[in-house]
Amino acid sequence: MNIYNENKSENNKIQLNSVQKTRPDADIEFFWMTFKNSIKLYVTDNDVLELNMLSNKLNKLQSEEQYIQIQKLISKHLDKICWIFIKNRNSYDGNFILDNLKKWKALCSTKNWKNNLHYSDPIPYNSVSYAILRIMNHYKKKYDNVYYSSRRASSKKKLNSYNKILKLTEEIAEAFIREESNDFTKEIKDKLINTSIHNLINHSIENKLESPIHHLIPIINFDLYLAQTVSKNIRKMIQLKNSKSRKLLKYLQIQKEVPNLI
């Protein structure tokens, strides 16, 4: 039986049957079925095929009562979907996935299985993909707001700055997507990602953009970045674990020239 495939009622809405409702993972199953059905509007046919293959794996895990493995697989795929949305640069799509990530986080935080087992590491909030998706989503909206307004002609500098942010987030997404296809080694992937993220930080500093710094603070090793870009005296002034983005940005801007780390 295709348990993790969507069942539709006469009015075409996703529903669980009476047997499914009694299962321990019924709420996870419902989340996956509704997410899978909705996301087909945003992804390619190949992506849909991959979703169906994943559903088959989830079916097998459910028959074995491997519920934490089900959560891990769904989290991993949500992470991959984030990168696809970042690469596509669509803020409407970004809102869709961000809303679903919040639902998934809330759902995972309430689940306890036999022997008090608990899956405590779902995205969002603790992943690079979530941070970069929020940055992309924020600046795609800002770009569109300026581009389609009467301020377009007088705002070329802003448009160029926002577009640069979007290009850098796309580069990071491309590196993660290529890693999935084993196009290149982890060492090369890490170098590409770190270079793009450092360039994203550099661009944010040069253009006094607080939002990227704010989203990167929880997941980026700023100690490593500061060690390469900022003098030792300034590093001593910064308590990274407690730094707010505005404070950190202010200290970084003390450097008159921020080196390009390519």
N, C-alpha and C positions, 0 to 999 in steps of 0.2 A: 504494500500500500504506500502511495506517495504522501507521506505524512507532512513533510515540509514543503509541499506544493500547494498552491492556493486553491481553496474550495469557494465557489461562488454561489450565492443565493439567486433567486429569480430576478431580483433587482440589481444583480451584478456586483453586490458588495461582498467583501471577504467575510467568511464566517467559519467558525469551528463547529464540527459536529459534536454530538453528545459524548462520544468516546474521547475525542481530543480534549474536551474541556476538563476532563478528570485527570489528565496527565500532569505530572509535576512541572513540566516545562511548557504548559499550555500558553502562558503569557509570552514566552520567548517565541514559540511557534507562531502565534498571532502576529507578533512584531515582524518576524521574518517574512511571512506571507504577504502582509500589507506593504512592507518595504519593497520586496521583490516585484510585486505587481505595479507599484508606483514608479519605481526607478526605470522601468522599461521605456518610459517616455523620454529619458535623458541619455541613454547609452546605446551602443551599437548592437547589432545582431550577435556579434561574437561575444560581447559582454553578457548578453542574455543567455547565450549557450553556456557560458561559464557559471552563471547563476543557477541554471538548471542542474549542472554537474555538481555544484556545491550542495544543492538541495538533496541530491542522492546520497552524498556523504553524510549530511545531517540526518537523513532517514536511518542510515546504518548506525550512527552513533546513538540515536534515540532508542533503537531496538536493543542496544547494549547498555542503556541507561548511563551513557557517558555525557552527562549534562554540562560539566565544566568544559569538556572538549568542544561541545557545541558552541558554547559562549566564545571560546578562543577562536574557533574558525570564523564565526560571524564577525568578531572584532577585527580579525586579520583582513577579512574582505572589505569591511567598512573603511579600513585604513587605505586599502588599494583604491576604492571608489573615490576617496578624498583626493588622491593624486590625479585621477582622471578628471575630476571637476576643476581642480586647480589649473590643469593644462588647458582646459576648454575656456577658462576665463569668463564664466557666465555667473553673474552675481545672483540671478534668480535660481539657477541650479544650486549655487552655494548655499542659499537660504534653505533649500529643501534638505540638503545633506546635513547642515548644521542642526536643523530641527530634529532630524532623526538620530543624530549622534547624542543629543541631549536626552531623548527618550531612551536610548539604549543605555546610557550611563545611569539614568534613574532606575531602569529595570534591573540592571546587574547589581546595583547597590542594595536591592531588597531581597535577592535570592540567596537562600541557604539550603544546601542539600543534605543528604544523609551524613551523619557524623560531624555535623556543623561545618561542612566544607563550603568554601565561599570563593567565588572568582572576583578578585579585587583589582584587576588590571585592565579594564576595558578602556577604549578611547571613548570620549575625548579627554582633554585637559592635560594628559601626560604624554602626548605624542607630537612629533614634529609635524605630521600631516595636519593635525587640528590647528596648530599655531599658524602654519603657512596658509591654510584654507581661510582662516579668519582675516589674515593680512590681505590675501587676494580679494576676498569678498568686500572688504572695507574700501580698498583703493579702486576696484572696478566700479563700485557705486559712485565714488568721488569723481573718477574719470568720466563716467557717463553723464553725471550731473553737470559737469563743466562743458563737456563736448556738445551736448544737446541744448545748451543755454545760449543766451545772448552774449555771455561773457567769453565765448570761445576764442574770438579773435584776439582779445587782450590777455588771454590766460595760457599762452603757449608754453611758458615756463612750467606752470603747474601740470599741464597735460603731459609734457615730456617727463617730468618727475614721476608722475603716477604711472605712466607707461613703462618707465624703467623698473619700477617696483613689480609690475605685472610680468615683465620679461624675466626678472630674477626669480620670481616664484615659479614661473613656468620651467625655468632651467632646473630648479630643484626637483620639481615634479617629474621631469623627464628622466633625471638620474635615478629616481626611485622606481619608475615604471620600467626602465631598462634593466635594473637589477632583477626585477621579477622574471624577465625573459632571459636572464643570464648572458646578456650581450657583452658584459665586461666584468672584471674582477671586483671584489668588495673593496680592495685598496683603491682602485681607480674611482669607484663610485663614491667612497668616503671623501676623496680629494675633491671631486667635482662638487659634491654637496657642501662641504666645508667652505670651498672657494665661493660658491654662490651665496651661501648664508653670510659669510664675511663681507662680500660685496653688498649684500642687502643692508647689513649694519652700516657699512661705510656710506652708502647712499642716504640712509636715514639720518646719519649724523650731519652730512654735508648740507642736507635740505631741511634740517630741524624737524624731522618727522618722528613724533613720539610713538605712534601706534605700533610700528613694527618692533621697536625695542620692548614695548609693553608685552607683546605676545611672545617674544623670544626669551625673555628673562627666565621663565620657569623651566625651559627645556634646553637652553644653549649654555655651553661652558664659556661664560664670559671671562673667566680667569685666563683661559687660553688666548682669547681674543685680546684682552688687555695686555697680556704679556708680550704680544707682538706689536701692539699699536700705541700704548700709552706709557709714559714714564713711570718709574717706580714710585716716586713721591705721590703722584696722582692715584696710583693703584692703592696705596695705603689709606687714602681718604675714603675709598669706596667699600662699604660693607655689602658685598654682592647679594647675600641671602636676604637682606632687608631692603635692598635698593628699590625705589620706585623708578619707573621708566623716565620720568622727568628729571629726577636727580642724576641718574646715570647718564642720560643724554647730555645734561649740562656739563658734567665732568669730562665726558668724551670730547665735547666741543672745544675744550680748552686747547686741545691740539690744533694748531693752525692748519696742518696738513694731515689728512688721514691717508695712510699708505694703501695702495691697491694691493691686495694679497694674491693676485693671480700669479 
